[in-house]
Amino acid sequence: MNTRLFPPSKRRGLLLHGVLLVILLVISAWGFYNFAQANVGPNFVLYLLVGLIAFAPVPLFGYRAYALLRAEYILDRNSLEIRWGLRDENIPLTDIEWIRSAHDLTNPLQPPPMPMPGAVLGLRRHSDLGVVEYIASDTKNLLLVATAKRVYAISPADPAEFTQTFARSIELGSLTPAKPKSVYPSFIVAQAWNSGLIRYLWLAALFLNLGLFVWVSFLIPAFSRVALGFRPDRTPDPAPSVQLIILPLISTFLALSGWGAGLYFYRWDKQRILSVIIWASSALSSLIFLIAVLFIITTPI
């Protein structure tokens, strides 16, 4: 039997996450734009809070959209593999005790905290089953995969076909014993953190960006105007000093994007050098933004 792919339902989840991301990014951009134009005062703080609060959940929803886009349930004669973003669970078929619909339970399942289309994720304890881990996109087509360690709640788009394929796989028997594997996003972070070089790069980027924010917060009241650009005749073009805050915001955004991209490549041994290069570039770019602020405030206007 060939390997079969059973994707979960994705359309509703991707549409919802896409709409939420667009709304949050528009609100955040509006807040930061007005923040950069405002004078120091109540509106200055208000616009900053709006921009930061709207942007805060963007990485979460962005990761969830990516995880749903990549999500697959992969079934062959040897194992069932569940892929969901950075989460990867490989279960040998010999370890699976049974698979059944969640609707067959006498005591209904309770969804995990804050479920939403495309992201029904988390742990929930059931009175009969024990700990149930949800790795699903919706609660309508839930199948329960029971092992000695844990019960997994998954949601293939065609649960009937998935169940039939699993039954045929059991009848045919395993050709090669599969090894169980459990990979969590937190495991990848912890594994990278154990490397002294990577830990140094992460901390360097963190402290450089924190230092940049603190420094700029002191510079804004001390300077009324700074040179953020040049006119066609190459003379400095003065701008309100409050616009300096744009630099630490851009630097932090680039550092967070680099951190996430590095974790993506760190999952594969052969591509970990790319992760190191990305994280080193993030630290270097943070340092360059720090030097850029120094040049800006020392440029006479």
PyMOL commands that set and color helices and strands:
alter all, ss='L'
color gray80, all
select helices_A, chain A and resi 11-37+42-55+58-70+93-95+102-104+159-172+185-193+196-222+241-266+269-298
alter helices_A, ss='H'
color red, helices_A
select strands_A, chain A and resi 4-6+72-75+79-84+87-92+96-101+120-126+130-136+143-147+151-154+181-183+225-230+236-240
alter strands_A, ss='S'
color yellow, strands_A
deselect
rebuild
show_as cartoon
